[in-house]
Amino acid sequence: MVFDDTYPHEVWNNTDQTRVVLLVQFRRPLRWPGRLVGDFFIEAIRRSPFVQEARSNLAAWMASHK
């Protein structure tokens, strides 16, 4: 299933469990200049503080579960 989160939506986690979300970004086959804009957008997300924090948290979790 692929969910398009560009539409406004809400999510609740009514459990005691941690909610985990897997974000996958698809590269669309675009022509110039769309490809440049798409690549820039994906790189900007990759470098965002949100993604960097998630990577850091994952690395810490992996190190604690060896």
N, CA, C and O atoms as a MOPAC input file, in Angstrom:
PM7 MOZYME 1SCF
protein

 N      0.84700 1    -1.16800 1     0.00000 1
 C      0.00000 1     0.00000 1     0.00000 1
 C      0.89700 1     1.23700 1     0.00000 1
 O      1.90400 1     1.27600 1     0.70700 1
 N      0.54400 1     2.21300 1    -0.76600 1
 C      1.24200 1     3.48700 1    -0.78700 1
 C      0.24600 1     4.54700 1    -0.35200 1
 O     -0.85000 1     4.65200 1    -0.90200 1
 N      0.63900 1     5.32600 1     0.63900 1
 C     -0.22000 1     6.37000 1     1.18800 1
 C      0.34300 1     7.72200 1     0.77200 1
 O      1.52100 1     7.99600 1     0.99900 1
 N     -0.45900 1     8.54500 1     0.18400 1
 C     -0.04100 1     9.88100 1    -0.23900 1
 C     -0.31800 1    10.86100 1     0.89800 1
 O     -1.45700 1    11.28000 1     1.10600 1
 N      0.74200 1    11.22200 1     1.63400 1
 C      0.54500 1    12.09300 1     2.78900 1
 C      0.58200 1    13.57800 1     2.44100 1
 O      0.72000 1    14.42000 1     3.32900 1
 N      0.46300 1    13.90000 1     1.17400 1
 C      0.37100 1    15.31200 1     0.79900 1
 C     -1.01800 1    15.86800 1     1.10000 1
 O     -1.22000 1    17.08200 1     1.06600 1
 N     -1.96900 1    14.99400 1     1.39100 1
 C     -3.30400 1    15.41800 1     1.77700 1
 C     -3.36600 1    15.54200 1     3.29600 1
 O     -2.78000 1    14.72300 1     4.00400 1
 N     -4.07200 1    16.56300 1     3.81100 1
 C     -4.19300 1    16.70900 1     5.26700 1
 C     -4.80100 1    15.44500 1     5.87900 1
 O     -5.77400 1    14.88800 1     5.37000 1
 N     -4.20500 1    15.02100 1     6.97000 1
 C     -4.69900 1    13.83000 1     7.66000 1
 C     -4.25200 1    13.88200 1     9.10800 1
 O     -3.37000 1    14.66200 1     9.46600 1
 N     -4.86400 1    13.04700 1     9.94100 1
 C     -4.49800 1    12.92800 1    11.35200 1
 C     -4.30500 1    11.46300 1    11.67900 1
 O     -4.92400 1    10.58400 1    11.07900 1
 N     -3.42900 1    11.21900 1    12.64800 1
 C     -3.16300 1     9.85100 1    13.08000 1
 C     -3.11500 1     9.84100 1    14.60200 1
 O     -2.53400 1    10.73500 1    15.21600 1
 N     -3.72300 1     8.83100 1    15.20500 1
 C     -3.65500 1     8.65500 1    16.65400 1
 C     -3.03400 1     7.31300 1    16.96000 1
 O     -3.24800 1     6.33700 1    16.24100 1
 N     -2.27700 1     7.26700 1    18.01200 1
 C     -1.73000 1     6.01000 1    18.51300 1
 C     -2.34100 1     5.78400 1    19.89400 1
 O     -1.81400 1     6.26400 1    20.89800 1
 N     -3.44000 1     5.06300 1    19.93900 1
 C     -4.15000 1     4.81500 1    21.18600 1
 C     -3.66600 1     3.54100 1    21.87200 1
 O     -4.45900 1     2.80700 1    22.46200 1
 N     -2.37900 1     3.28700 1    21.79500 1
 C     -1.80100 1     2.10700 1    22.42800 1
 C     -0.62000 1     2.53700 1    23.28700 1
 O     -0.22100 1     3.70200 1    23.28400 1
 N     -0.07500 1     1.58800 1    24.01400 1
 C      1.13000 1     1.84400 1    24.80100 1
 C      2.39000 1     1.57300 1    23.97700 1
 O      3.50500 1     1.72600 1    24.47500 1
 N      2.21400 1     1.17500 1    22.73600 1
 C      3.33800 1     0.82500 1    21.87600 1
 C      3.85800 1     2.05200 1    21.12900 1
 O      3.13300 1     3.02600 1    20.92600 1
 N      5.11100 1     1.98700 1    20.72900 1
 C      5.70700 1     3.04100 1    19.93000 1
 C      5.20100 1     2.92600 1    18.50100 1
 O      5.15000 1     1.83400 1    17.93600 1
 N      4.83100 1     4.04800 1    17.92900 1
 C      4.38900 1     4.06000 1    16.54300 1
 C      5.59800 1     4.31700 1    15.66300 1
 O      6.34900 1     5.26600 1    15.89200 1
 N      5.78500 1     3.48900 1    14.67500 1
 C      6.90400 1     3.61600 1    13.75400 1
 C      6.35900 1     3.85600 1    12.35400 1
 O      5.42200 1     3.19100 1    11.91300 1
 N      6.95500 1     4.80700 1    11.67400 1
 C      6.52600 1     5.14600 1    10.31800 1
 C      7.71200 1     4.97700 1     9.38400 1
 O      8.79200 1     5.50900 1     9.64300 1
 N      7.51900 1     4.25500 1     8.32200 1
 C      8.53900 1     4.09000 1     7.29700 1
 C      8.21000 1     5.03300 1     6.15400 1
 O      7.16200 1     4.92000 1     5.51700 1
 N      9.12000 1     5.96400 1     5.90400 1
 C      8.92000 1     6.90000 1     4.80600 1
 C      9.76200 1     6.45900 1     3.61900 1
 O     10.97000 1     6.25300 1     3.73800 1
 N      9.12000 1     6.31900 1     2.49800 1
 C      9.80900 1     5.94300 1     1.26800 1
 C      9.53200 1     7.04600 1     0.25000 1
 O      8.38800 1     7.45200 1     0.04700 1
 N     10.58500 1     7.51100 1    -0.37200 1
 C     10.41600 1     8.55200 1    -1.37100 1
 C     10.67700 1     7.95300 1    -2.74400 1
 O     11.69400 1     7.29800 1    -2.97200 1
 N      9.76100 1     8.18400 1    -3.63100 1
 C      9.85900 1     7.65500 1    -4.98000 1
 C     10.40900 1     8.71100 1    -5.91700 1
 O      9.95600 1     9.85600 1    -5.90500 1
 N     11.37100 1     8.33600 1    -6.71900 1
 C     11.85900 1     9.23900 1    -7.75800 1
 C     10.96500 1     9.06800 1    -8.98200 1
 O     10.81400 1     7.96700 1    -9.51200 1
 N     10.39400 1    10.14600 1    -9.40600 1
 C      9.51600 1    10.08400 1   -10.57300 1
 C     10.32200 1    10.38200 1   -11.82700 1
 O     11.22600 1    11.21600 1   -11.80500 1
 N     10.00400 1     9.71600 1   -12.89700 1
 C     10.72600 1     9.98400 1   -14.15300 1
 C     10.26800 1    11.31200 1   -14.76100 1
 O      9.27300 1    11.37400 1   -15.48200 1
 N     11.00500 1    12.35100 1   -14.45600 1
 C     10.63600 1    13.69100 1   -14.91700 1
 C     11.63100 1    14.19100 1   -15.95900 1
 O     12.77500 1    13.74100 1   -16.01000 1
 N     11.18400 1    15.11200 1   -16.77300 1
 C     12.07100 1    15.79500 1   -17.72100 1
 C     12.63800 1    17.04100 1   -17.06300 1
 O     12.18000 1    17.46700 1   -16.00200 1
 N     13.63800 1    17.61300 1   -17.70900 1
 C     14.21500 1    18.86300 1   -17.24400 1
 C     13.16000 1    19.95300 1   -17.29700 1
 O     12.44200 1    19.95000 1   -18.29700 1
 N     12.95700 1    20.86900 1   -16.38900 1
 C     13.66300 1    21.06000 1   -15.13800 1
 C     13.02600 1    20.34000 1   -13.96300 1
 O     13.48700 1    20.46600 1   -12.82800 1
 N     11.96500 1    19.58400 1   -14.23000 1
 C     11.28800 1    18.86000 1   -13.14800 1
 C     12.20800 1    17.92000 1   -12.39600 1
 O     12.11500 1    17.79500 1   -11.17500 1
 N     13.10200 1    17.25300 1   -13.12600 1
 C     14.03500 1    16.33400 1   -12.47400 1
 C     14.93100 1    17.08400 1   -11.49200 1
 O     15.17500 1    16.60500 1   -10.38400 1
 N     15.41600 1    18.24500 1   -11.88800 1
 C     16.27200 1    19.04700 1   -11.01500 1
 C     15.51700 1    19.44600 1    -9.74700 1
 O     16.05100 1    19.34200 1    -8.64300 1
 N     14.29100 1    19.89600 1    -9.90500 1
 C     13.47300 1    20.29100 1    -8.75600 1
 C     13.22100 1    19.09000 1    -7.85300 1
 O     13.34400 1    19.20500 1    -6.63400 1
 N     12.87200 1    17.94200 1    -8.42300 1
 C     12.62100 1    16.73500 1    -7.64500 1
 C     13.85500 1    16.27500 1    -6.88900 1
 O     13.76800 1    15.93000 1    -5.71000 1
 N     15.00100 1    16.26600 1    -7.55300 1
 C     16.25600 1    15.86400 1    -6.90000 1
 C     16.61500 1    16.82900 1    -5.77300 1
 O     17.07300 1    16.40000 1    -4.71300 1
 N     16.41100 1    18.12500 1    -5.99200 1
 C     16.68100 1    19.11100 1    -4.95300 1
 C     15.79100 1    18.86500 1    -3.74400 1
 O     16.25400 1    18.91400 1    -2.60500 1
 N     14.51100 1    18.60000 1    -3.99400 1
 C     13.54900 1    18.37000 1    -2.91700 1
 C     13.93500 1    17.14800 1    -2.09600 1
 O     13.92300 1    17.20100 1    -0.86600 1
 N     14.27600 1    16.05200 1    -2.75800 1
 C     14.66400 1    14.83400 1    -2.05300 1
 C     15.93400 1    15.05800 1    -1.23400 1
 O     16.02900 1    14.59400 1    -0.09800 1
 N     16.90100 1    15.76000 1    -1.79800 1
 C     18.14500 1    16.04600 1    -1.06000 1
 C     17.87200 1    16.95400 1     0.13100 1
 O     18.46800 1    16.76500 1     1.19100 1
 N     16.99100 1    17.92800 1    -0.01600 1
 C     16.64800 1    18.82100 1     1.09900 1
 C     16.00400 1    18.03700 1     2.23700 1
 O     16.30500 1    18.28100 1     3.40600 1
 N     15.13200 1    17.11100 1     1.90700 1
 C     14.50900 1    16.28200 1     2.94400 1
 C     15.55800 1    15.41000 1     3.61300 1
 O     15.56600 1    15.28500 1     4.83800 1
 N     16.43300 1    14.81200 1     2.83800 1
 C     17.47900 1    13.94000 1     3.37600 1
 C     18.34800 1    14.68200 1     4.38900 1
 O     18.79300 1    14.09400 1     5.37500 1
 N     18.58900 1    15.96900 1     4.15100 1
 C     19.45000 1    16.76100 1     5.03200 1
 C     18.67800 1    17.47700 1     6.14500 1
 O     19.28600 1    18.15800 1     6.97100 1
 N     17.36900 1    17.33500 1     6.17900 1
 C     16.55100 1    18.05700 1     7.15600 1
 C     16.83800 1    17.58200 1     8.58200 1
 O     17.22400 1    16.43000 1     8.78000 1
 N     16.65500 1    18.45000 1     9.57200 1
 C     16.86200 1    18.06000 1    10.97000 1
 C     15.97600 1    16.88000 1    11.37900 1
 O     16.39500 1    16.03700 1    12.17200 1
 N     14.77200 1    16.81700 1    10.84800 1
 C     13.86000 1    15.72100 1    11.17800 1
 C     14.46000 1    14.37700 1    10.79200 1
 O     14.45300 1    13.44000 1    11.59100 1
 N     14.97600 1    14.27800 1     9.57900 1
 C     15.56300 1    13.02800 1     9.10300 1
 C     16.87000 1    12.74700 1     9.83000 1
 O     17.15000 1    11.59700 1    10.17100 1
 N     17.66900 1    13.77200 1    10.07000 1
 C     18.93600 1    13.57700 1    10.77800 1
 C     18.70000 1    13.07400 1    12.20100 1
 O     19.44500 1    12.22400 1    12.68900 1
 N     17.67400 1    13.59000 1    12.86500 1
 C     17.33900 1    13.11500 1    14.21500 1
 C     16.89200 1    11.65600 1    14.16800 1
 O     17.26500 1    10.86100 1    15.03100 1
 N     16.10200 1    11.31000 1    13.17200 1
 C     15.65000 1     9.91700 1    13.03900 1
 C     16.83700 1     8.99100 1    12.80800 1
 O     16.89000 1     7.90600 1    13.38700 1
 N     17.78300 1     9.39400 1    11.98000 1
 C     18.98300 1     8.58600 1    11.74300 1
 C     19.79100 1     8.42100 1    13.01600 1
 O     20.28800 1     7.33300 1    13.30600 1
 N     19.92500 1     9.49900 1    13.77700 1
 C     20.65900 1     9.45500 1    15.03700 1
 C     19.96800 1     8.52100 1    16.03400 1
 O     20.62200 1     7.72100 1    16.70300 1
 N     18.65300 1     8.63200 1    16.12400 1
 C     17.89800 1     7.75300 1    17.02600 1
 C     18.02300 1     6.29400 1    16.62500 1
 O     18.15800 1     5.42300 1    17.48300 1
 N     17.98100 1     6.02300 1    15.33500 1
 C     18.12400 1     4.64900 1    14.86000 1
 C     19.51800 1     4.10600 1    15.18700 1
 O     19.65200 1     2.96400 1    15.62600 1
 N     20.54400 1     4.91500 1    14.97600 1
 C     21.90600 1     4.47800 1    15.27300 1
 C     22.06200 1     4.18500 1    16.76700 1
 O     22.68700 1     3.19400 1    17.14400 1
 N     21.49800 1     5.03900 1    17.60700 1
 C     21.57200 1     4.81300 1    19.05600 1
 C     20.82100 1     3.54700 1    19.44400 1
 O     21.29600 1     2.77400 1    20.27600 1
 N     19.66500 1     3.33300 1    18.85600 1
 C     18.88000 1     2.12900 1    19.15500 1
 C     19.63600 1     0.87400 1    18.71900 1
 O     19.70500 1    -0.11100 1    19.45400 1
 N     20.20200 1     0.92600 1    17.51200 1
 C     20.95500 1    -0.23600 1    17.00000 1
 C     22.15800 1    -0.53500 1    17.90800 1
 O     22.45300 1    -1.69800 1    18.18300 1
 N     22.84800 1     0.51100 1    18.37200 1
 C     24.02000 1     0.31300 1    19.22900 1
 C     23.61300 1    -0.29400 1    20.57600 1
 O     24.36700 1    -1.07600 1    21.15400 1
 N     22.43900 1     0.05800 1    21.07100 1
 C     21.99900 1    -0.45400 1    22.36800 1
 C     21.41900 1    -1.85600 1    22.28200 1
 O     21.18700 1    -2.48100 1    23.31700 1
 N     21.17600 1    -2.36700 1    21.08300 1
 C     20.58100 1    -3.68100 1    20.92400 1
 C     21.54200 1    -4.67400 1    20.26200 1
 O     21.09900 1    -5.63300 1    19.63000 1
 N     22.83100 1    -4.45500 1    20.40100 1
 C     23.81600 1    -5.39100 1    19.84000 1
 C     24.06700 1    -6.53300 1    20.76900 1
 O     24.86700 1    -7.41600 1    20.45900 1

